[in-house]
Amino acid sequence: MAVIKALIYLLVYPGILFLFVYSTFCEWFDRKLYARLQNRIGPAYTGRSGILQPVADFLKLMFKEDIVPENADRTIFSSLPVIGLAIVLTAGLYLPLWNINVSVPSFNSFQGDIIVVLYLLSLPTLVLFLAGWHSTNFFSTLGGVRVLTMLFGYEVPLFLAVLSPAIVADSWRLAEIADFYQKFPFLLLFQIIGFFVAVVALQAKLERTPFDIPHAETEIVGGTFTEYSGKKLAFFRLMTDVEMVVGSGLIATVFLAGFSGGVFLGLLKFILKTLFVIAILSLIKAACSRIRIDQMVIFSWKYLAPLAVLQLLISIIVKGVIQ
Amino acid sequence: MKKITIPIGPQHPALKEPISLRITIEGEVVKHADVRLGYNHRGIEKLAESRTYIQNIYLVERICGICSHSHTTCYVQGVEKLCGLEVPKRGLYIRMLVCELERIHSHLLWLGVAAHEAGFDSLFMYTWRDREVVMDLLEIISGNRVHYAINTIGGVRRNLNEIQKEKILEGIKFLKKRTEYYTNLGTTEPTFVARIAGVGILPKEKAIALCAVGPTLRASGVSSDIRKDDPYAAYDEIPFDLCTADTCDVLGRVVVRVKELIESYKIVEYIIKNLPQGEIKVKAPRKIQPAEVVSRYEAPRGENIHYIKSNGTDKPERLKVRAPTLANYPATIEMLKNCFVADIPLIFAAIDPCICCAERFVELIDAKKGNSTVLSMAEIRKKYYSTETKRNVVWPL
């Protein structure tokens, strides 16, 4: 029974199948909202209001010609998209989505799983860098270098911002943090700065405008993805989508009190809260122009990092007052 | 750090037309830039020599898809000077009206492209949506959205009626409101300003020395506009201001163009309200006595020059076109030095490049000896596209 439950957990909900369906839905939501903000219609033909467009794009890419550059290392070049997708899907398993019993730690809910999720969310960046580097193309290499340069900008603020609610909740376990804020929702008011720092850092992690520097099409063509085509590009696109779901799910867990209330109510809360975060991400995307890589690093260290430290300070003071 | 050369073009997402920028970079900083032309040569000047003056109007219109009216006006003005024709006032005013509407559509288009190059797609979508209004106005006047075909030698081909005038005023009123919004957005939105302020510096002395033209020159603080310096049509009768900026960067070029939009709205309103009565054209002779003429015109991108030489027949002996983009290339090289890779598309887009306007002839350079030869269209055809020998097709005629 336990084996079947684990298999369902891995393959169906909240594993591969659910993450695939939900991430394509989120991509549609993002595209549609972004299009409406720009006074366009957005996807309209595939399915009702174009809801199946991301799935159609994925399937179309799967059947497209797949080219590996002559000078590229074939094994690494081909395995990177799969590794990247596997990493973000694994990260998705740690979100406290399935009616988790808070008092009993399990294989996907234990002290320190917040660190594991953050770590797993850092790895795709490395995958993208390697992908750019191994494409043996000027534009890809430049994109890969930009990916790493950006990592030094947003990673520290993201970690500080996400960990400060954990300090107040006095736990390194996502389910417990969510449960804590479920009991004391007013404490979330002290985490507002951290919430916005985390959202902006997530925007940078997902490489969306104003931080779409590594694949700025008018500058370096496709950036890291220049040489990727067919199935591999499809996997990379799916990886970015799932990363968006997991990233917004993580923010929703620590800043918006998680998804308690059983399978169905929990799922509903998950969808509403992640869509709320994604809507903010889309709004930022529509309201900004792309900034330069040097401006991005300066912005991160001049504004984001000090704000994250301020948030940490507030959290420590709040914790002192509570005790 | 190792220097590498990256090819921007001939095919690149930042370029809408083929041109090759060879950029040598060190890290993210551009050390050297080089422009290679000649990917869009169509032999229009040679073709013009085998067509009559009337046919050539429609040929030069096809030099450019955006400033098509600039080329025809520049050309017909030259031909009118050659025959000594006096164009009726109403004809000149309608010509200027289309010219200003074209400037509006070109500048709105440019604003969108510049925003897209900076990754600000929302502004791009908005400006292009509003550009449809002025495109529709041009269609109301001429029946066409791109090649208006309104000019003819000795005047214009279509008259304006009251309904059209009303529609134009309505459209201009809407565009005025929108442009004020874009002025505000383009000069205050922090991420966009961060990208364009201080980028692509072209000092005043350099701009003059490198013969920059149009908004690029005016953004460097030089007040030069053919409409003021050497008024053609009836620009000496129309009150308008010359727009300059002194920041010498891409922000300045945005500001100059947005200010020019507002001036163009004023000009259009003035023209509609003060449209003289009378004929719109006079009859032109078919054959022109031997003479030569240089015609200047302020296109949306800068000074456009046509040189026409007649030889007593109904066809020109020589037509030479110097489009504004060509004049701006040397300045672009100067602007690209020591900028960031991310600024390349913005700086290049800021001259509003129209590559198909600028490509006029092919020069072959021997890579080993360094000597160059200019080929005529007939020679090129003989050398490279000799259809008779390669294909076994016999034409029926």
Interface residues (C-beta under 8 A of the other chain):
Chain A: L37 Q38 N39 R40 F138 F139 L142 T209 P210 D212 I213 A216 E217 T218 E219 I220 V221 A286 A287 C288 S289 R290 I291 R292 I293 D294 Q295
Chain B: I4 I6 H12 P13 A14 E28 A115 H116 E117 A118 G119 F120 D121 S122 L123 M125 Y126 R129 E189 T191 F192 A194 R195 F340 V341 A342 D343 I344 P345
